[in-house]
Protein backbone atom coordinates (compact mmCIF):
# COMPACT_ATOMS: atom_id res chain seq x y z
CA UNK A 1 0.00 0.00 0.00
CA UNK A 2 1.15 3.53 -0.71
CA UNK A 3 1.27 6.18 1.93
CA UNK A 4 -2.39 6.87 1.39
CA UNK A 5 -3.40 3.27 1.11
CA UNK A 6 -4.98 3.03 4.56
CA UNK A 7 -7.01 6.16 4.17
CA UNK A 8 -10.66 5.42 3.53
CA UNK A 9 -14.17 6.27 4.41
CA UNK A 10 -13.66 4.30 7.57
CA UNK A 11 -10.81 6.58 8.63
CA UNK A 12 -12.85 9.74 8.97
CA UNK A 13 -10.57 11.29 11.55
CA UNK A 14 -7.79 11.52 8.99
CA UNK A 15 -9.80 13.73 6.67
CA UNK A 16 -10.96 16.67 8.68
CA UNK A 17 -10.81 19.69 6.43
CA UNK A 18 -9.78 23.20 7.21
CA UNK A 19 -11.76 26.31 6.50
CA UNK A 20 -10.32 28.66 4.00
CA UNK A 21 -10.76 32.35 3.67
CA UNK A 22 -14.22 33.12 2.49
CA UNK A 23 -14.66 35.33 -0.52
CA UNK A 24 -17.31 37.93 -0.36
CA UNK A 25 -20.23 37.73 -2.66
CA UNK A 26 -20.35 39.89 -5.72
CA UNK A 27 -23.78 41.04 -4.78
CA UNK A 28 -27.04 40.82 -6.62
CA UNK A 29 -27.19 42.25 -10.10
CA UNK A 30 -29.61 42.22 -12.94
CA UNK A 31 -28.17 41.75 -16.39
CA UNK A 32 -29.73 42.15 -19.79
CA UNK A 33 -30.71 38.92 -21.49
CA UNK A 34 -28.03 37.45 -23.73
CA UNK A 35 -30.39 35.12 -25.54
CA UNK A 36 -29.29 34.54 -29.10
CA UNK A 37 -32.35 32.75 -30.44
CA UNK A 38 -35.50 33.24 -28.42
CA UNK A 39 -38.31 30.77 -27.98
CA UNK A 40 -39.70 27.77 -29.79
CA UNK A 41 -41.04 29.97 -32.58
CA UNK A 42 -37.41 30.73 -33.51
CA UNK A 43 -36.16 27.17 -33.34
CA UNK A 44 -32.76 26.57 -34.88
CA UNK A 45 -32.82 26.30 -38.68
CA UNK A 46 -30.94 23.05 -38.42
CA UNK A 47 -33.25 21.45 -35.90
CA UNK A 48 -35.15 18.33 -36.73
CA UNK A 49 -38.49 18.93 -38.43
CA UNK A 50 -40.76 16.47 -36.66
CA UNK A 51 -44.53 16.28 -36.48
CA UNK A 52 -46.31 15.70 -33.21
CA UNK A 53 -46.68 12.01 -33.99
CA UNK A 54 -42.86 11.77 -34.22
CA UNK A 55 -42.22 12.84 -30.62
CA UNK A 56 -39.39 10.80 -29.16
CA UNK A 57 -39.17 8.99 -25.86
CA UNK A 58 -35.94 10.17 -24.28
CA UNK A 59 -34.49 8.15 -21.42
CA UNK A 60 -31.06 9.83 -21.16
CA UNK A 61 -29.41 12.98 -22.50
CA UNK A 62 -25.77 13.69 -23.24
CA UNK A 63 -23.48 15.46 -25.69
CA UNK A 64 -21.20 14.11 -28.38
CA UNK A 65 -18.94 14.95 -31.25
CA UNK A 66 -20.91 14.50 -34.46
CA UNK A 67 -18.97 14.71 -37.71
CA UNK A 68 -16.88 17.88 -37.52
CA UNK A 69 -19.07 19.47 -34.84
CA UNK A 70 -20.80 18.85 -31.54
CA UNK A 71 -24.41 18.35 -30.49
CA UNK A 72 -26.71 17.44 -27.62
CA UNK A 73 -27.77 13.80 -27.95
CA UNK A 74 -31.03 12.08 -27.01
CA UNK A 75 -30.86 8.42 -25.98
CA UNK A 76 -34.01 6.30 -26.12
CA UNK A 77 -34.80 3.47 -23.64
CA UNK A 78 -33.42 0.98 -26.19
CA UNK A 79 -30.23 3.09 -26.51
CA UNK A 80 -30.92 4.63 -29.92
CA UNK A 81 -29.03 7.96 -30.24
CA UNK A 82 -30.40 11.10 -31.91
CA UNK A 83 -28.25 14.27 -32.19
CA UNK A 84 -30.05 17.61 -31.77
CA UNK A 85 -28.86 20.42 -34.01
CA UNK A 86 -25.25 21.47 -34.54
CA UNK A 87 -22.99 23.37 -32.14
CA UNK A 88 -19.67 24.95 -32.94
CA UNK A 89 -18.30 24.38 -29.44
CA UNK A 90 -17.68 21.42 -27.19
CA UNK A 91 -20.76 20.79 -25.09
CA UNK A 92 -20.29 19.11 -21.73
CA UNK A 93 -23.12 18.58 -19.20
CA UNK A 94 -26.81 18.37 -20.11
CA UNK A 95 -29.32 19.35 -17.45
CA UNK A 96 -32.81 17.87 -17.97
CA UNK A 97 -35.59 20.34 -17.22
CA UNK A 98 -38.11 19.47 -14.47
CA UNK A 99 -40.89 20.16 -17.02
CA UNK A 100 -40.23 16.78 -18.65
CA UNK A 101 -39.77 18.48 -22.02
CA UNK A 102 -36.66 20.65 -22.19
CA UNK A 103 -32.95 20.31 -21.40
CA UNK A 104 -29.90 22.58 -21.51
CA UNK A 105 -26.47 21.60 -22.85
CA UNK A 106 -23.65 23.78 -21.48
CA UNK A 107 -20.26 24.33 -23.11
CA UNK A 108 -17.09 24.07 -21.05
CA UNK A 109 -14.25 26.56 -21.14
CA UNK A 110 -13.29 28.15 -23.43
CA UNK A 111 -16.86 27.64 -24.65
CA UNK A 112 -19.44 30.42 -24.48
CA UNK A 113 -22.71 28.82 -25.48
CA UNK A 114 -25.58 27.02 -23.78
CA UNK A 115 -28.24 25.33 -25.91
CA UNK A 116 -31.83 24.92 -24.80
CA UNK A 117 -33.60 22.10 -26.64
CA UNK A 118 -36.83 20.11 -26.70
CA UNK A 119 -35.99 16.50 -25.88
CA UNK A 120 -39.27 15.18 -27.33
CA UNK A 121 -39.12 16.82 -30.75
CA UNK A 122 -35.35 17.18 -31.01
CA UNK A 123 -35.54 20.90 -31.79
CA UNK A 124 -33.22 23.63 -30.54
CA UNK A 125 -35.26 26.29 -28.76
CA UNK A 126 -32.70 28.89 -27.75
CA UNK A 127 -29.07 29.62 -26.99
CA UNK A 128 -27.56 31.94 -24.38
CA UNK A 129 -24.10 33.13 -23.35
CA UNK A 130 -22.13 33.66 -20.13
CA UNK A 131 -21.68 37.07 -18.56
CA UNK A 132 -19.37 39.58 -20.23
CA UNK A 133 -15.71 38.54 -20.16
CA UNK A 134 -16.47 35.01 -18.98
CA UNK A 135 -16.68 31.44 -20.26
CA UNK A 136 -18.92 28.61 -19.18
CA UNK A 137 -17.27 25.89 -17.14
CA UNK A 138 -19.47 23.09 -18.47
CA UNK A 139 -22.19 22.67 -15.86
CA UNK A 140 -25.52 24.18 -14.86
CA UNK A 141 -28.53 23.10 -12.78
CA UNK A 142 -32.22 23.94 -12.53
CA UNK A 143 -33.62 24.95 -9.15
CA UNK A 144 -37.07 25.97 -7.93
CA UNK A 145 -38.83 23.42 -10.17
CA UNK A 146 -37.25 24.95 -13.25
CA UNK A 147 -38.08 28.57 -12.50
CA UNK A 148 -34.39 29.40 -12.15
CA UNK A 149 -31.20 28.05 -13.72
CA UNK A 150 -27.77 28.20 -12.07
CA UNK A 151 -24.55 28.11 -14.09
CA UNK A 152 -20.88 28.24 -13.15
CA UNK A 153 -18.80 30.71 -15.13
CA UNK A 154 -15.15 31.72 -15.05
CA UNK A 155 -13.63 35.20 -15.47
CA UNK A 156 -11.25 35.05 -18.43
CA UNK A 157 -8.81 37.53 -16.87
CA UNK A 158 -8.60 36.24 -13.29
CA UNK A 159 -9.88 32.66 -13.30
CA UNK A 160 -12.23 33.53 -10.46
CA UNK A 161 -15.47 31.62 -10.37
CA UNK A 162 -18.93 33.11 -10.60
CA UNK A 163 -22.31 31.45 -10.05
CA UNK A 164 -25.09 33.04 -12.08
CA UNK A 165 -28.78 32.64 -11.33
CA UNK A 166 -30.90 32.97 -14.48
CA UNK A 167 -34.58 33.28 -15.23
CA UNK A 168 -35.71 30.91 -18.03
CA UNK A 169 -38.95 32.80 -18.61
CA UNK A 170 -36.97 36.01 -19.16
CA UNK A 171 -34.74 34.55 -21.86
CA UNK A 172 -32.27 33.22 -19.28
CA UNK A 173 -31.41 36.74 -18.16
CA UNK A 174 -28.98 36.87 -15.24
CA UNK A 175 -30.99 37.75 -12.14
CA UNK A 176 -28.15 37.53 -9.65
CA UNK A 177 -24.54 36.41 -9.44
CA UNK A 178 -22.08 35.57 -6.69
CA UNK A 179 -18.50 34.51 -6.19
CA UNK A 180 -18.10 30.73 -6.19
CA UNK A 181 -15.76 31.07 -3.20
CA UNK A 182 -12.85 29.60 -5.12
CA UNK A 183 -11.02 29.52 -8.42
CA UNK A 184 -11.72 27.35 -11.41
CA UNK A 185 -15.26 26.19 -10.55
CA UNK A 186 -16.41 23.27 -12.65
CA UNK A 187 -19.59 21.68 -11.27
CA UNK A 188 -22.37 22.71 -8.91
CA UNK A 189 -25.22 20.82 -7.30
CA UNK A 190 -28.20 21.97 -5.23
CA UNK A 191 -28.65 19.53 -2.35
CA UNK A 192 -31.43 20.20 0.14
CA UNK A 193 -31.12 23.81 1.12
CA UNK A 194 -27.48 24.15 0.08
CA UNK A 195 -25.75 24.85 -3.20
CA UNK A 196 -22.50 22.85 -3.40
CA UNK A 197 -19.84 24.19 -5.78
CA UNK A 198 -16.78 22.21 -6.88
CA UNK A 199 -14.00 24.77 -7.22
CA UNK A 200 -11.37 22.83 -9.14
CA UNK A 201 -8.57 25.36 -8.75
CA UNK A 202 -5.81 24.98 -11.33
CA UNK A 203 -7.19 23.02 -14.26
CA UNK A 204 -5.00 20.04 -15.14
CA UNK A 205 -3.35 19.95 -18.56
CA UNK A 206 -3.37 23.71 -19.03
CA UNK A 207 -0.32 26.02 -19.18
CA UNK A 208 -1.11 27.07 -15.60
CA UNK A 209 -0.86 23.45 -14.46
CA UNK A 210 2.66 22.91 -15.78
CA UNK A 211 4.89 22.40 -12.75
CA UNK A 212 2.03 23.05 -10.31
CA UNK A 213 1.76 20.74 -7.31
CA UNK A 214 -1.08 22.50 -5.49
CA UNK A 215 -4.43 22.77 -7.24
CA UNK A 216 -6.03 25.16 -4.76
CA UNK A 217 -9.32 23.27 -5.05
CA UNK A 218 -12.19 23.51 -2.60
CA UNK A 219 -15.82 22.63 -2.07
CA UNK A 220 -17.96 25.66 -1.27
CA UNK A 221 -21.32 25.39 0.46
CA UNK A 222 -23.46 28.38 -0.56
CA UNK A 223 -26.93 29.67 0.18
CA UNK A 224 -28.78 28.97 -3.11
CA UNK A 225 -30.85 32.15 -2.88
CA UNK A 226 -28.39 34.76 -1.63
CA UNK A 227 -25.09 33.16 -2.65
CA UNK A 228 -23.77 33.67 0.88
CA UNK A 229 -20.90 31.33 1.68
CA UNK A 230 -21.74 29.02 4.56
CA UNK A 231 -18.54 26.98 4.56
CA UNK A 232 -15.57 25.95 2.42
CA UNK A 233 -14.03 22.48 2.61
CA UNK A 234 -10.63 21.44 1.31
CA UNK A 235 -8.38 18.40 1.38
CA UNK A 236 -5.37 17.98 3.61
CA UNK A 237 -1.84 18.99 2.73
CA UNK A 238 -0.88 15.64 1.22
CA UNK A 239 -3.85 15.80 -1.17
CA UNK A 240 -3.50 19.38 -2.38
CA UNK A 241 -2.57 18.25 -5.88
CA UNK A 242 -6.17 17.11 -6.42
CA UNK A 243 -8.54 19.24 -8.49
CA UNK A 244 -12.08 18.66 -7.14
CA UNK A 245 -14.33 18.68 -10.20
CA UNK A 246 -17.52 16.60 -10.34
CA UNK A 247 -20.45 16.14 -7.98
CA UNK A 248 -23.28 13.63 -7.63
CA UNK A 249 -25.91 13.09 -4.97
CA UNK A 250 -28.14 10.19 -3.92
CA UNK A 251 -31.92 10.62 -3.53
CA UNK A 252 -31.42 11.25 0.21
CA UNK A 253 -28.87 14.01 -0.43
CA UNK A 254 -25.69 12.05 0.34
CA UNK A 255 -23.12 13.70 -1.93
CA UNK A 256 -19.78 12.72 -3.40
CA UNK A 257 -17.10 14.60 -5.32
CA UNK A 258 -14.59 13.20 -7.82
CA UNK A 259 -11.09 14.53 -8.41
CA UNK A 260 -8.31 14.82 -10.95
CA UNK A 261 -4.67 14.80 -9.84
CA UNK A 262 -2.21 17.41 -11.09
CA UNK A 263 0.62 15.02 -10.31
CA UNK A 264 1.44 11.77 -12.07
CA UNK A 265 4.04 10.66 -9.52
CA UNK A 266 2.76 7.11 -9.02
CA UNK A 267 1.25 7.79 -5.59
CA UNK A 268 -2.20 6.23 -5.29
CA UNK A 269 -4.28 9.17 -4.10
CA UNK A 270 -8.02 8.54 -3.62
CA UNK A 271 -10.05 10.27 -6.34
CA UNK A 272 -13.54 9.98 -4.78
CA UNK A 273 -14.75 11.64 -1.55
CA UNK A 274 -17.95 11.91 0.45
CA UNK A 275 -18.97 15.52 1.11
CA UNK A 276 -20.08 15.57 4.74
CA UNK A 277 -20.60 19.19 5.65
CA UNK A 278 -17.14 20.65 6.02
CA UNK A 279 -15.44 17.24 5.82
CA UNK A 280 -14.28 15.38 2.73
CA UNK A 281 -13.93 11.66 3.43
CA UNK A 282 -12.10 9.38 1.02
CA UNK A 283 -13.67 6.30 -0.49
CA UNK A 284 -11.63 3.13 -0.19
CA UNK A 285 -9.99 1.07 -2.95
CA UNK A 286 -6.79 -0.92 -3.44
CA UNK A 287 -3.86 1.23 -4.54
CA UNK A 288 -3.76 -0.59 -7.89
CA UNK A 289 -7.35 0.46 -8.57
CA UNK A 290 -6.62 4.12 -7.85
CA UNK A 291 -3.56 3.96 -10.09
CA UNK A 292 -5.68 2.25 -12.76
CA UNK A 293 -7.75 5.43 -13.02
CA UNK A 294 -4.56 7.18 -14.17
CA UNK A 295 -5.05 10.30 -12.02
CA UNK A 296 -8.40 11.20 -13.57
CA UNK A 297 -12.08 10.66 -12.83
CA UNK A 298 -14.14 12.43 -15.49
CA UNK A 299 -17.63 11.74 -14.17
CA UNK A 300 -19.44 10.27 -11.20
CA UNK A 301 -23.03 9.07 -10.64
CA UNK A 302 -25.25 7.31 -8.12
CA UNK A 303 -27.61 4.53 -9.14
CA UNK A 304 -31.37 5.05 -8.72
CA UNK A 305 -31.38 3.61 -5.19
CA UNK A 306 -28.48 5.71 -3.96
CA UNK A 307 -26.76 2.57 -2.70
CA UNK A 308 -23.96 2.54 -5.28
CA UNK A 309 -21.58 5.09 -6.79
CA UNK A 310 -19.83 4.75 -10.17
CA UNK A 311 -16.80 6.79 -11.32
CA UNK A 312 -15.37 6.73 -14.84
CA UNK A 313 -11.86 7.43 -16.08
CA UNK A 314 -11.52 7.87 -19.85
CA UNK A 315 -7.76 8.01 -19.41
CA UNK A 316 -7.72 4.77 -17.46
CA UNK A 317 -10.36 3.19 -19.71
CA UNK A 318 -12.21 2.06 -16.59
CA UNK A 319 -15.50 2.40 -14.75
CA UNK A 320 -15.24 1.64 -11.03
CA UNK A 321 -18.14 1.08 -8.60
CA UNK A 322 -18.40 1.44 -4.82
CA UNK A 323 -21.01 0.94 -2.13
CA UNK A 324 -22.07 4.30 -0.76
CA UNK A 325 -20.30 3.52 2.51
CA UNK A 326 -17.02 3.76 0.59
CA UNK A 327 -16.30 0.06 0.08
CA UNK A 328 -14.92 -0.78 -3.35
CA UNK A 329 -16.87 -3.36 -5.41
CA UNK A 330 -14.94 -3.61 -8.67
CA UNK A 331 -14.09 -2.07 -12.03
CA UNK A 332 -14.72 -2.80 -15.72
CA UNK A 333 -12.88 -1.83 -18.86
CA UNK A 334 -14.58 0.72 -21.10
CA UNK A 335 -12.11 2.29 -23.53
CA UNK A 336 -12.37 6.11 -23.39
CA UNK A 337 -15.46 5.65 -21.23
CA UNK A 338 -16.65 8.63 -19.20
CA UNK A 339 -20.40 9.32 -19.42
CA UNK A 340 -22.34 7.86 -16.46
CA UNK A 341 -25.98 8.05 -15.47
CA UNK A 342 -28.40 5.97 -13.42
CA UNK A 343 -31.09 3.87 -15.02
CA UNK A 344 -34.50 3.49 -13.36
CA UNK A 345 -33.36 0.16 -11.89
CA UNK A 346 -31.41 -0.12 -8.65
CA UNK A 347 -27.82 -1.21 -9.15
CA UNK A 348 -27.64 -0.19 -12.82
CA UNK A 349 -25.72 2.49 -14.67
CA UNK A 350 -25.62 3.72 -18.24
CA UNK A 351 -22.07 4.33 -19.48
CA UNK A 352 -20.94 6.02 -22.71
CA UNK A 353 -17.55 6.38 -24.37
CA UNK A 354 -15.66 8.61 -26.75
CA UNK A 355 -15.62 5.71 -29.18
CA UNK A 356 -19.41 5.65 -29.39
CA UNK A 357 -20.09 2.77 -27.02
CA UNK A 358 -23.21 2.71 -24.85
CA UNK A 359 -23.28 0.09 -22.10
CA UNK A 360 -25.57 -0.91 -19.27
CA UNK A 361 -23.59 -1.90 -16.18
CA UNK A 362 -25.06 -3.68 -13.17
CA UNK A 363 -23.93 -4.52 -9.65
CA UNK A 364 -25.45 -6.62 -6.87
CA UNK A 365 -23.13 -5.11 -4.30
CA UNK A 366 -20.54 -7.85 -4.55
CA UNK A 367 -19.73 -8.00 -8.26
CA UNK A 368 -20.01 -5.89 -11.40
CA UNK A 369 -21.01 -6.86 -14.95
CA UNK A 370 -22.21 -5.65 -18.35
CA UNK A 371 -25.87 -6.29 -19.20
CA UNK A 372 -25.98 -4.73 -22.70
CA UNK A 373 -23.64 -2.96 -25.07
CA UNK A 374 -24.13 -1.16 -28.42
CA UNK A 375 -21.97 1.12 -30.57
CA UNK A 376 -22.90 4.32 -32.39
CA UNK A 377 -21.10 6.61 -34.80
CA UNK A 378 -20.71 9.32 -32.17
CA UNK A 379 -17.94 10.54 -29.85
CA UNK A 380 -19.68 10.92 -26.50
CA UNK A 381 -18.37 13.64 -24.20
CA UNK A 382 -17.86 13.26 -20.45
CA UNK A 383 -21.41 13.20 -19.16
CA UNK A 384 -24.85 11.62 -19.45
CA UNK A 385 -27.99 12.23 -17.40
CA UNK A 386 -31.23 10.37 -16.80
CA UNK A 387 -34.15 12.37 -18.21
CA UNK A 388 -36.67 13.34 -15.56
Phi, psi and omega in degrees: 000143177283181185293344177256003189298333182268001181275128181204184180297339181276354181247056188301327184295340182280349188240032171296141184250156181260149173287149174243167180303136182268132178275141178289155178287159179278349181091167182273133179225165174233122183247153178293146178302144177241035180287131182267324176226115188261126166079162183298330181294343180245036182305149184306139182301334183267001184291160179295141179257090184247145173276168182302325182290350182264006184304136186265152173263110184258124179262322178224158174233153178198192174225158182200155168286131181230113184060235179268359185238206182221158180198152164296153181228134174262135177242125181279170178302331178264019171069027168283141185246131180231111176292151181240101174062161179269157173219139181275358183234160176291122177262148192240271181273147171241126179256113177291138179282145178296347180285355181075007186235317188256171172202160180232125174261130186244131176289158173250161187302138011271023184291152183225030180226147170231135186246124176263127182222161177267118186275000173266318182264345182072031179251143175279129183262324185192165173223147174218166188243165174287175176297163184304131177078014183235170172233157172283151179257003172109352185223149175203158183218143170282147169225174177052048178055033176092001180281345175222155178229128179257138177226150174259132182229159184232131176293126180301319188282325188246341185079359179293146182268145178227136171257124178253140174251122187243159181248105181305319184289348178251034178069028180062032174299146178283117180270325180202159176209149184219160171295143179278003182061040177173177178254153176061047180296146180235312184233160174213156186206119173283126180228114184060232180261022183231141172259118180261128181241128175270103176270106187284345183071220180295127181278125179302151176064033171240165177304327180291337183274347182296119180081354181283139177242351179237120183283328185074029182278159178201165173242118182258136176253113187245156169286123186289346180262318184259342185080002180298137180278120179270324180194159175228127179251147178213162180278165179289173187302323183280003179237017185286355176277357183272131173265117183273118197232324188231141185241151171208150179226149176278167179305331180270006176096351177300129191236143176234160177226138180252153190233163171231136185265130175293332186261142173239064186257010178085354178282133185274081178277136175300141182244012180219131186223143169279136176263107183240083185064240181265014179246142172245119187243124187290140166287162184256147174191153173300148180306321182297328179288318176298315179296327180296340177279354173053048172070009190215119165252122185264344175200160182213146180205149168269155170281177186296332182277342185080007182274339186229149180235132176246143176226137184242140176236104178295331178287323179272354181056042185218148167240123181248149183228139179234158161287155183294342178279006174099356182279131183286135178259309181170182181216153178234155176275129171217103186299126182055030180278137179211319182295133179220139175205155174287159163261190178270003179255137177299140177080009181241149176225146165268137176229141178234161183225163176291350176262009175091007180279143172235125184227147170255119180254148181220145175226147173253011181097343179243331181220172185222136181212175179253125181265331180202155182204129176225167180229137180236163179272061181221159175244090185296139176278195194288342191228155170220158180217144175284128179291140183281000000 
